[in-house]
Amino acid sequence: MLALKSLAEDGKVALNELIPCHILDDATDAAEISLAENVQREPMHPADELEAFRDLIDDGMPEADVAARFGVTEAVLKQRLKQWRASARS
């Protein structure tokens, strides 16, 4: 609500503009949906992409499934994870 109020005050949305809202049930993975929507709009920064992918993998999703679900190759996913692991060790 505060974000919409701020956008209206900045003149980026009209005060009476209808904003679509999707209510998710408890079984829905909100982080995954958010990632999918953001990837479709604009490419994510590799660091943000890595964090989201790592969270899904940590939750038990196989790397191949994460890559396929978000339209990146397994090689891209593995490279991001390799870079993260290398930086975590330094």
MDAnalysis code that builds the backbone (N, CA, C; Angstrom):
import MDAnalysis as mda
import numpy as np

u = mda.Universe.empty(270, n_residues=90, atom_resindex=np.repeat(np.arange(90), 3), trajectory=True)
u.add_TopologyAttr("name", ["N", "CA", "C"] * 90)
u.add_TopologyAttr("resid", np.arange(1, 91))
u.add_TopologyAttr("resname", ["MET", "LEU", "ALA", "LEU", "LYS", "SER", "LEU", "ALA", "GLU", "ASP", "GLY", "LYS", "VAL", "ALA", "LEU", "ASN", "GLU", "LEU", "ILE", "PRO", "CYS", "HIS", "ILE", "LEU", "ASP", "ASP", "ALA", "THR", "ASP", "ALA", "ALA", "GLU", "ILE", "SER", "LEU", "ALA", "GLU", "ASN", "VAL", "GLN", "ARG", "GLU", "PRO", "MET", "HIS", "PRO", "ALA", "ASP", "GLU", "LEU", "GLU", "ALA", "PHE", "ARG", "ASP", "LEU", "ILE", "ASP", "ASP", "GLY", "MET", "PRO", "GLU", "ALA", "ASP", "VAL", "ALA", "ALA", "ARG", "PHE", "GLY", "VAL", "THR", "GLU", "ALA", "VAL", "LEU", "LYS", "GLN", "ARG", "LEU", "LYS", "GLN", "TRP", "ARG", "ALA", "SER", "ALA", "ARG", "SER"])
u.atoms.positions = np.array([
    [0.820, -1.180, 0.000],
    [0.000, 0.000, 0.000],
    [0.870, 1.252, 0.000],
    [1.909, 1.263, 0.825],
    [2.793, 2.425, 0.897],
    [3.530, 2.648, -0.418],
    [3.900, 1.552, -1.086],
    [4.598, 1.676, -2.362],
    [3.688, 2.333, -3.394],
    [2.417, 1.947, -3.428],
    [1.474, 2.551, -4.375],
    [1.246, 4.024, -4.056],
    [1.151, 4.341, -2.779],
    [0.978, 5.736, -2.377],
    [2.178, 6.567, -2.829],
    [3.370, 6.020, -2.668],
    [4.583, 6.718, -3.093],
    [4.606, 6.917, -4.605],
    [4.203, 5.903, -5.357],
    [4.140, 6.032, -6.817],
    [3.133, 7.097, -7.239],
    [2.007, 7.159, -6.543],
    [0.989, 8.173, -6.849],
    [1.514, 9.569, -6.532],
    [2.184, 9.706, -5.408],
    [2.737, 11.011, -5.034],
    [3.800, 11.478, -6.022],
    [4.539, 10.516, -6.603],
    [5.563, 10.843, -7.596],
    [4.980, 11.048, -8.988],
    [3.674, 10.839, -9.124],
    [3.012, 11.021, -10.416],
    [3.224, 9.875, -11.391],
    [3.666, 8.734, -10.883],
    [3.928, 7.592, -11.759],
    [2.691, 6.740, -12.000],
    [1.713, 6.826, -11.118],
    [0.421, 6.169, -11.303],
    [-0.665, 7.143, -10.861],
    [-1.838, 7.009, -11.449],
    [-2.959, 7.857, -11.055],
    [-3.512, 7.375, -9.717],
    [-4.080, 8.299, -8.954],
    [-4.635, 7.939, -7.647],
    [-5.730, 6.885, -7.756],
    [-6.459, 6.884, -8.865],
    [-7.569, 5.939, -9.018],
    [-7.233, 4.795, -9.979],
    [-5.947, 4.607, -10.292],
    [-5.540, 3.550, -11.214],
    [-5.763, 2.174, -10.590],
    [-6.309, 1.274, -11.388],
    [-6.503, -0.100, -10.930],
    [-5.186, -0.856, -11.098],
    [-4.756, -1.486, -10.042],
    [-3.501, -2.232, -10.043],
    [-3.827, -3.708, -9.854],
    [-3.398, -4.567, -10.807],
    [-3.680, -6.001, -10.643],
    [-2.963, -6.557, -9.409],
    [-3.642, -7.424, -8.717],
    [-3.085, -8.038, -7.519],
    [-3.420, -9.523, -7.550],
    [-2.412, -10.350, -7.358],
    [-2.614, -11.795, -7.337],
    [-2.416, -12.295, -5.912],
    [-3.439, -12.903, -5.363],
    [-3.357, -13.457, -4.018],
    [-2.963, -14.921, -4.150],
    [-1.889, -15.290, -3.462],
    [-1.350, -16.637, -3.565],
    [-1.750, -17.469, -2.358],
    [-1.946, -18.762, -2.594],
    [-2.205, -19.628, -1.455],
    [-0.873, -19.997, -0.805],
    [-0.931, -20.618, 0.337],
    [0.280, -20.935, 1.101],
    [1.216, -21.886, 0.368],
    [0.687, -22.699, -0.543],
    [1.517, -23.689, -1.235],
    [2.307, -23.080, -2.393],
    [1.980, -21.867, -2.757],
    [2.630, -21.224, -3.883],
    [3.969, -20.640, -3.460],
    [4.976, -20.820, -4.299],
    [6.301, -20.284, -4.016],
    [6.383, -18.859, -4.551],
    [6.167, -17.882, -3.689],
    [6.135, -16.476, -4.092],
    [7.470, -16.025, -4.672],
    [8.580, -16.504, -4.135],
    [9.895, -16.107, -4.649],
    [10.075, -16.574, -6.083],
    [9.622, -17.773, -6.371],
    [9.742, -18.310, -7.727],
    [8.880, -17.523, -8.703],
    [7.657, -17.196, -8.302],
    [6.766, -16.423, -9.161],
    [7.339, -15.037, -9.406],
    [7.852, -14.422, -8.375],
    [8.460, -13.100, -8.510],
    [9.640, -13.134, -9.467],
    [10.471, -14.143, -9.332],
    [11.627, -14.286, -10.217],
    [11.172, -14.445, -11.660],
    [10.194, -15.290, -11.886],
    [9.705, -15.514, -13.248],
    [9.142, -14.231, -13.852],
    [8.378, -13.483, -13.083],
    [7.811, -12.238, -13.593],
    [8.895, -11.209, -13.878],
    [9.877, -11.105, -12.999],
    [10.938, -10.132, -13.201],
    [11.817, -10.487, -14.394],
    [12.096, -11.758, -14.589],
    [12.916, -12.184, -15.716],
    [12.212, -11.866, -17.028],
    [10.890, -11.992, -17.059],
    [10.136, -11.708, -18.277],
    [10.144, -10.220, -18.603],
    [10.181, -9.362, -17.618],
    [10.151, -7.912, -17.833],
    [11.500, -7.372, -18.265],
    [12.503, -7.684, -17.511],
    [13.831, -7.124, -17.733],
    [14.855, -8.095, -17.170],
    [15.965, -8.270, -17.873],
    [16.957, -9.206, -17.346],
    [17.409, -8.800, -15.941],
    [17.552, -9.798, -15.091],
    [17.997, -9.537, -13.719],
    [19.505, -9.355, -13.699],
    [19.977, -8.639, -12.713],
    [21.414, -8.544, -12.485],
    [21.898, -9.946, -12.112],
    [23.052, -10.353, -12.612],
    [23.527, -11.704, -12.319],
    [23.584, -12.035, -10.824],
    [23.905, -11.071, -9.979],
    [23.949, -11.343, -8.538],
    [22.558, -11.645, -7.989],
    [21.543, -10.911, -8.445],
    [20.172, -11.170, -8.004],
    [19.684, -12.515, -8.533],
    [20.036, -12.781, -9.785],
    [19.659, -14.049, -10.397],
    [20.275, -15.210, -9.614],
    [21.541, -15.083, -9.278],
    [22.227, -16.129, -8.527],
    [21.547, -16.378, -7.185],
    [21.228, -15.314, -6.492],
    [20.598, -15.463, -5.179],
    [19.268, -16.203, -5.284],
    [18.470, -15.843, -6.268],
    [17.173, -16.501, -6.449],
    [17.357, -17.966, -6.834],
    [18.269, -18.226, -7.756],
    [18.510, -19.602, -8.172],
    [19.042, -20.431, -7.003],
    [19.973, -19.871, -6.252],
    [20.560, -20.582, -5.112],
    [19.483, -20.922, -4.076],
    [18.562, -19.975, -3.843],
    [17.483, -20.235, -2.881],
    [16.620, -21.404, -3.323],
    [16.301, -21.461, -4.621],
    [15.483, -22.567, -5.129],
    [16.224, -23.890, -4.999],
    [17.507, -23.876, -5.320],
    [18.305, -25.096, -5.210],
    [18.417, -25.517, -3.750],
    [18.627, -24.553, -2.856],
    [18.701, -24.862, -1.424],
    [17.397, -25.454, -0.909],
    [16.286, -25.078, -1.554],
    [14.983, -25.625, -1.161],
    [14.718, -27.000, -1.778],
    [15.712, -27.514, -2.551],
    [15.596, -28.872, -3.066],
    [15.293, -29.005, -4.543],
    [15.180, -27.910, -5.274],
    [14.897, -28.011, -6.701],
    [16.188, -28.365, -7.445],
    [16.162, -29.380, -8.304],
    [17.360, -29.742, -9.057],
    [17.816, -28.595, -9.971],
    [19.121, -28.482, -10.150],
    [19.689, -27.413, -10.972],
    [19.086, -27.401, -12.373],
    [18.918, -28.577, -12.959],
    [18.360, -28.652, -14.312],
    [16.950, -28.059, -14.361],
    [16.164, -28.300, -13.316],
    [14.804, -27.768, -13.269],
    [14.802, -26.251, -13.124],
    [15.704, -25.727, -12.299],
    [15.796, -24.282, -12.122],
    [16.156, -23.630, -13.456],
    [17.152, -24.175, -14.129],
    [17.581, -23.620, -15.413],
    [16.445, -23.653, -16.429],
    [15.779, -24.777, -16.546],
    [14.695, -24.912, -17.523],
    [13.521, -24.004, -17.200],
    [13.191, -23.895, -15.948],
    [12.038, -23.101, -15.542],
    [12.201, -21.628, -15.873],
    [13.446, -21.149, -15.847],
    [13.660, -19.720, -16.053],
    [14.410, -19.377, -17.324],
    [14.495, -20.332, -18.222],
    [14.994, -20.038, -19.557],
    [16.482, -19.748, -19.655],
    [17.259, -20.331, -18.769],
    [18.709, -20.223, -18.901],
    [19.252, -21.635, -19.089],
    [20.434, -21.708, -19.638],
    [21.041, -23.019, -19.823],
    [21.607, -23.505, -18.496],
    [21.784, -24.804, -18.413],
    [22.422, -25.352, -17.214],
    [23.840, -24.815, -17.083],
    [24.486, -24.565, -18.220],
    [25.854, -24.027, -18.181],
    [25.872, -22.657, -17.516],
    [24.895, -21.792, -17.829],
    [24.812, -20.466, -17.206],
    [24.589, -20.615, -15.710],
    [23.667, -21.474, -15.343],
    [23.375, -21.697, -13.932],
    [24.613, -22.208, -13.195],
    [25.274, -23.192, -13.755],
    [26.461, -23.757, -13.115],
    [27.584, -22.721, -13.016],
    [27.720, -21.858, -14.035],
    [28.748, -20.822, -13.986],
    [28.472, -19.830, -12.860],
    [27.199, -19.417, -12.709],
    [26.834, -18.501, -11.625],
    [27.138, -19.128, -10.259],
    [26.779, -20.404, -10.109],
    [27.035, -21.086, -8.842],
    [28.536, -21.225, -8.592],
    [29.299, -21.518, -9.631],
    [30.750, -21.644, -9.501],
    [31.371, -20.319, -9.060],
    [30.916, -19.221, -9.663],
    [31.423, -17.897, -9.292],
    [31.078, -17.582, -7.839],
    [29.849, -17.921, -7.432],
    [29.429, -17.656, -6.058],
    [30.275, -18.457, -5.073],
    [30.481, -19.735, -5.386],
    [31.262, -20.589, -4.480],
    [32.701, -20.080, -4.372],
    [33.257, -19.643, -5.494],
    [34.635, -19.130, -5.493],
    [34.721, -17.845, -4.649],
    [33.732, -16.967, -4.773],
    [33.765, -15.721, -4.007],
    [33.495, -15.980, -2.526],
    [32.727, -17.003, -2.215],
    [32.420, -17.330, -0.817],
    [33.662, -17.858, -0.102],
    [34.564, -18.505, -0.847],
    [35.781, -19.035, -0.254],
    [36.840, -17.969, -0.035],
    [36.755, -16.848, -0.773],
    [37.798, -15.821, -0.646],
    [37.613, -14.950, 0.551],
])
